């Protein structure tokens, strides 16, 4: 197995774990962390698949670098919104749809 394939498989595993966390967890901070785990897995897959014949393709690496910057900004926004929700409602979970019906 090549190192690129190992990185890609590890990234797929991280992405799967993050997707399970987003779907299964109710606490919003944990969902945000799981979403970041999904992003890290996707970045790792891109970096792993960018290696060709011992060389590295710079385009996927540039995409990953840009993605990391966007992910940091999106995480900051999500955490600010979570803090605002906690201030307004005193909870860190979204209200259930059944409560509004």
N, CA, C and O of each residue as an XYZ file, in Angstrom:
404
protein
N       0.837     -1.182      0.000
C       0.000      0.000      0.000
C       0.880      1.243      0.000
O       1.864      1.337      0.734
N       0.502      2.170     -0.828
C       1.257      3.410     -0.905
C       0.829      4.357      0.216
O      -0.275      4.236      0.746
N       1.695      5.292      0.573
C       1.305      6.259      1.615
C       0.066      7.071      1.236
O      -0.752      7.392      2.098
N      -0.074      7.401     -0.044
C      -1.253      8.148     -0.484
C      -2.538      7.371     -0.250
O      -3.550      7.949      0.146
N      -2.506      6.076     -0.489
C      -3.689      5.248     -0.261
C      -3.997      5.134      1.232
O      -5.163      5.119      1.629
N      -2.970      5.054      2.043
C      -3.180      5.005      3.498
C      -3.832      6.303      3.979
O      -4.749      6.275      4.799
N      -3.350      7.447      3.461
C      -3.949      8.734      3.822
C      -5.407      8.793      3.379
O      -6.271      9.263      4.120
N      -5.674      8.313      2.172
C      -7.045      8.348      1.657
C      -7.970      7.461      2.489
O      -9.099      7.854      2.782
N      -7.506      6.276      2.870
C      -8.338      5.390      3.691
C      -8.567      5.959      5.087
O      -9.666      5.863      5.632
N      -7.520      6.553      5.664
C      -7.682      7.191      6.975
C      -8.651      8.368      6.876
O      -9.453      8.586      7.783
N      -8.582      9.121      5.787
C      -9.505     10.226      5.579
C     -10.935      9.750      5.418
O     -11.861     10.378      5.932
N     -11.126      8.640      4.705
C     -12.474      8.085      4.548
C     -13.023      7.632      5.898
O     -14.210      7.800      6.176
N     -12.167      7.063      6.730
C     -12.596      6.646      8.066
C     -12.981      7.855      8.916
O     -14.005      7.826      9.598
N     -12.179      8.907      8.882
C     -12.504     10.131      9.626
C     -13.812     10.743      9.130
O     -14.637     11.187      9.929
N     -13.997     10.766      7.820
C     -15.221     11.315      7.259
C     -16.439     10.515      7.714
O     -17.471     11.094      8.054
N     -16.325      9.202      7.719
C     -17.425      8.348      8.156
C     -17.741      8.565      9.632
O     -18.909      8.639     10.012
N     -16.713      8.666     10.457
C     -16.936      8.906     11.885
C     -17.608     10.260     12.105
O     -18.508     10.380     12.936
N     -17.173     11.278     11.364
C     -17.775     12.598     11.487
C     -19.221     12.609     11.024
O     -20.068     13.241     11.655
N     -19.515     11.915      9.926
C     -20.895     11.850      9.430
C     -21.800     11.158     10.434
O     -22.938     11.579     10.637
N     -21.307     10.104     11.062
C     -22.096      9.419     12.092
C     -22.342     10.350     13.274
O     -23.434     10.346     13.844
N     -21.356     11.138     13.646
C     -21.529     12.078     14.747
C     -22.541     13.163     14.433
O     -23.336     13.539     15.294
N     -22.521     13.674     13.199
C     -23.484     14.709     12.808
C     -24.906     14.161     12.857
O     -25.829     14.857     13.280
N     -25.079     12.930     12.430
C     -26.421     12.338     12.374
C     -26.897     11.894     13.752
O     -28.070     12.076     14.080
N     -26.027     11.324     14.554
C     -26.461     10.673     15.789
C     -26.450     11.565     17.026
O     -27.201     11.305     17.967
N     -25.630     12.599     17.052
C     -25.499     13.411     18.259
C     -26.507     14.551     18.272
O     -26.808     15.135     17.231
N     -27.027     14.864     19.455
C     -28.010     15.939     19.587
C     -27.377     17.241     20.059
O     -27.878     18.316     19.729
N     -26.299     17.175     20.814
C     -25.636     18.358     21.353
C     -24.956     19.104     20.205
O     -24.196     18.507     19.443
N     -25.225     20.402     20.077
C     -24.746     21.152     18.919
C     -23.231     21.323     18.887
O     -22.640     21.327     17.807
N     -22.592     21.464     20.036
C     -21.136     21.583     20.038
C     -20.500     20.295     19.512
O     -19.522     20.338     18.766
N     -21.047     19.179     19.898
C     -20.531     17.897     19.391
C     -20.796     17.748     17.903
O     -19.986     17.159     17.187
N     -21.928     18.276     17.426
C     -22.202     18.247     15.989
C     -21.189     19.100     15.228
O     -20.730     18.718     14.151
N     -20.846     20.253     15.793
C     -19.857     21.119     15.144
C     -18.503     20.413     15.086
O     -17.822     20.455     14.061
N     -18.118     19.770     16.176
C     -16.849     19.030     16.179
C     -16.879     17.864     15.194
O     -15.885     17.592     14.521
N     -18.015     17.175     15.110
C     -18.143     16.070     14.153
C     -18.068     16.588     12.719
O     -17.480     15.943     11.851
N     -18.662     17.745     12.476
C     -18.597     18.334     11.140
C     -17.151     18.704     10.781
O     -16.733     18.535      9.635
N     -16.391     19.208     11.760
C     -14.973     19.490     11.535
C     -14.194     18.211     11.261
O     -13.264     18.210     10.453
N     -14.564     17.128     11.924
C     -13.925     15.840     11.669
C     -14.201     15.373     10.245
O     -13.323     14.818      9.585
N     -15.429     15.601      9.776
C     -15.749     15.275      8.386
C     -14.881     16.080      7.422
O     -14.371     15.541      6.441
N     -14.718     17.359      7.704
C     -13.885     18.197      6.839
C     -12.438     17.753      6.831
O     -11.792     17.736      5.784
N     -11.929     17.394      7.999
C     -10.550     16.912      8.071
C     -10.380     15.619      7.278
O      -9.360     15.416      6.618
N     -11.369     14.761      7.347
C     -11.322     13.528      6.562
C     -11.319     13.805      5.069
O     -10.576     13.176      4.316
N     -12.155     14.751      4.640
C     -12.185     15.101      3.214
C     -10.852     15.696      2.769
O     -10.372     15.399      1.675
N     -10.256     16.531      3.609
C      -8.953     17.106      3.271
C      -7.886     16.019      3.170
O      -7.035     16.052      2.281
N      -7.940     15.063      4.081
C      -6.955     13.984      4.071
C      -7.107     13.110      2.824
O      -6.114     12.664      2.250
N      -8.343     12.869      2.410
C      -8.573     12.108      1.180
C      -7.995     12.862     -0.016
O      -7.327     12.267     -0.861
N      -8.247     14.156     -0.090
C      -7.711     14.943     -1.205
C      -6.190     14.929     -1.231
O      -5.588     14.783     -2.295
N      -5.566     15.079     -0.070
C      -4.102     15.060     -0.016
C      -3.580     13.674     -0.393
O      -2.583     13.559     -1.104
N      -4.246     12.634      0.078
C      -3.809     11.278     -0.233
C      -3.924     10.945     -1.705
O      -3.055     10.276     -2.266
N      -4.992     11.408     -2.333
C      -5.185     11.109     -3.747
C      -4.394     12.041     -4.664
O      -4.312     11.798     -5.867
N      -3.814     13.099     -4.111
C      -3.047     14.054     -4.920
C      -1.641     13.564     -5.225
O      -0.941     14.188     -6.023
N      -1.207     12.473     -4.620
C       0.141     11.972     -4.850
C       0.144     11.062     -6.069
O      -0.622     10.102     -6.154
N       1.033     11.390     -7.018
C       1.117     10.598     -8.241
C       2.574     10.289     -8.545
O       3.399     11.199     -8.625
N       2.887      9.047     -8.710
C       4.227      8.603     -9.119
C       5.337      9.244     -8.297
O       6.365      9.641     -8.845
N       5.138      9.346     -7.005
C       6.147      9.904     -6.129
C       6.130     11.420     -6.067
O       6.771     12.013     -5.199
N       5.403     12.054     -6.977
C       5.300     13.511     -6.974
C       3.972     13.937     -6.361
O       3.107     13.114     -6.058
N       3.842     15.228     -6.191
C       2.638     15.761     -5.568
C       1.992     16.753     -6.521
O       2.669     17.609     -7.091
N       0.676     16.635     -6.694
C      -0.067     17.572     -7.522
C      -0.408     18.806     -6.682
O      -1.047     18.662     -5.640
N      -0.010     19.995     -7.089
C      -0.222     21.182     -6.249
C      -1.669     21.683     -6.219
O      -2.044     22.393     -5.285
N      -2.486     21.336     -7.208
C      -3.857     21.858     -7.244
C      -4.701     21.331     -6.069
O      -5.342     22.133     -5.391
N      -4.724     20.020     -5.807
C      -5.485     19.576     -4.631
C      -4.937     20.123     -3.313
O      -5.697     20.360     -2.374
N      -3.627     20.321     -3.243
C      -3.061     20.900     -2.030
C      -3.529     22.339     -1.843
O      -3.793     22.757     -0.715
N      -3.634     23.096     -2.916
C      -4.149     24.457     -2.827
C      -5.616     24.453     -2.425
O      -6.062     25.307     -1.659
N      -6.366     23.480     -2.950
C      -7.775     23.357     -2.572
C      -7.916     23.035     -1.091
O      -8.794     23.575     -0.418
N      -7.065     22.166     -0.587
C      -7.108     21.807      0.832
C      -6.746     23.012      1.693
O      -7.389     23.251      2.715
N      -5.745     23.761      1.304
C      -5.361     24.943      2.069
C      -6.496     25.967      2.105
O      -6.779     26.549      3.152
N      -7.136     26.180      0.975
C      -8.288     27.085      0.924
C      -9.432     26.537      1.764
O     -10.108     27.291      2.463
N      -9.647     25.242      1.697
C     -10.708     24.612      2.483
C     -10.482     24.740      3.978
O     -11.435     24.908      4.739
N      -9.239     24.663      4.403
C      -8.927     24.805      5.826
C      -9.277     26.213      6.294
O      -9.831     26.388      7.379
N      -8.958     27.211      5.484
C      -9.275     28.592      5.847
C     -10.787     28.784      5.945
O     -11.277     29.408      6.886
N     -11.516     28.253      4.984
C     -12.977     28.365      4.994
C     -13.555     27.596      6.180
O     -14.508     28.060      6.806
N     -13.000     26.439      6.495
C     -13.496     25.646      7.619
C     -13.298     26.364      8.944
O     -14.160     26.291      9.820
N     -12.175     27.056      9.105
C     -11.945     27.817     10.337
C     -12.970     28.936     10.463
O     -13.514     29.159     11.544
N     -13.236     29.641      9.369
C     -14.225     30.720      9.402
C     -15.622     30.178      9.676
O     -16.371     30.773     10.452
N     -15.986     29.060      9.054
C     -17.309     28.469      9.274
C     -17.447     27.960     10.706
O     -18.520     28.073     11.297
N     -16.387     27.406     11.267
C     -16.426     26.953     12.650
C     -16.605     28.116     13.604
O     -17.362     28.018     14.570
N     -15.918     29.215     13.343
C     -16.075     30.401     14.189
C     -17.507     30.920     14.140
O     -18.069     31.289     15.171
N     -18.099     30.950     12.954
C     -19.487     31.384     12.815
C     -20.433     30.438     13.543
O     -21.344     30.886     14.239
N     -20.226     29.139     13.389
C     -21.090     28.159     14.050
C     -20.982     28.265     15.568
O     -21.989     28.156     16.268
N     -19.780     28.477     16.079
C     -19.618     28.612     17.522
C     -20.248     29.902     18.040
O     -20.806     29.921     19.137
N     -20.165     30.976     17.260
C     -20.814     32.225     17.661
C     -22.328     32.058     17.692
O     -22.988     32.550     18.608
N     -22.882     31.369     16.700
C     -24.320     31.116     16.687
C     -24.741     30.206     17.828
O     -25.802     30.400     18.423
N     -23.919     29.218     18.135
C     -24.220     28.328     19.257
C     -24.215     29.100     20.573
O     -25.076     28.894     21.429
N     -23.244     29.984     20.723
C     -23.194     30.787     21.950
C     -24.411     31.696     22.057
O     -24.949     31.881     23.149
N     -24.847     32.259     20.949
C     -26.043     33.110     20.947
C     -27.285     32.295     21.297
O     -28.132     32.755     22.062
N     -27.399     31.095     20.745
C     -28.527     30.217     21.067
C     -28.527     29.862     22.546
O     -29.578     29.834     23.187
N     -27.350     29.593     23.082
C     -27.253     29.247     24.499
C     -27.620     30.434     25.381
O     -28.232     30.263     26.435
N     -27.251     31.627     24.955
C     -27.596     32.824     25.716
C     -29.103     33.066     25.701
O     -29.686     33.424     26.724
N     -29.732     32.873     24.545
C     -31.158     33.145     24.419
C     -32.042     32.084     25.071
O     -33.039     32.413     25.715
N     -31.675     30.810     24.904
C     -32.545     29.731     25.370
C     -32.013     29.004     26.591
O     -32.773     28.323     27.281
N     -30.731     29.134     26.871
C     -30.143     28.398     27.979
C     -29.860     26.944     27.651
O     -29.490     26.169     28.533
N     -30.031     26.566     26.383
C     -29.792     25.187     25.952
C     -28.797     25.170     24.810
O     -28.615     26.159     24.101
N     -28.158     24.028     24.649
C     -27.247     23.859     23.520
C     -27.775     22.802     22.558
O     -27.004     22.148     21.855
N     -29.070     22.644     22.532
C     -29.736     21.731     21.600
C     -30.805     22.511     20.854
O     -31.352     23.484     21.372
N     -31.093     22.085     19.657
C     -32.177     22.704     18.914
C     -33.509     22.207     19.467
O     -33.615     21.053     19.883
N     -34.515     23.062     19.475
C     -35.824     22.603     19.949
C     -36.389     21.538     18.999
O     -36.179     21.599     17.787
N     -37.093     20.585     19.556
C     -37.682     19.526     18.728
C     -38.834     20.090     17.918
O     -39.481     21.059     18.315
N     -39.077     19.465     16.776
C     -40.175     19.901     15.924
C     -41.529     19.612     16.573
O     -42.499     20.332     16.332
N     -41.598     18.568     17.390
C     -42.859     18.213     18.033
C     -43.295     19.273     19.035
O     -44.491     19.445     19.271
N     -42.336     19.989     19.630
C     -42.688     21.018     20.601
C     -43.364     22.205     19.916
O     -44.176     22.890     20.537
N     -43.040     22.456     18.643
C     -43.602     23.586     17.944
C     -44.965     23.280     17.316
O     -45.708     24.199     16.972
N     -45.286     22.021     17.169
C     -46.547     21.645     16.497
C     -47.764     21.847     17.372
O     -48.885     21.575     16.943
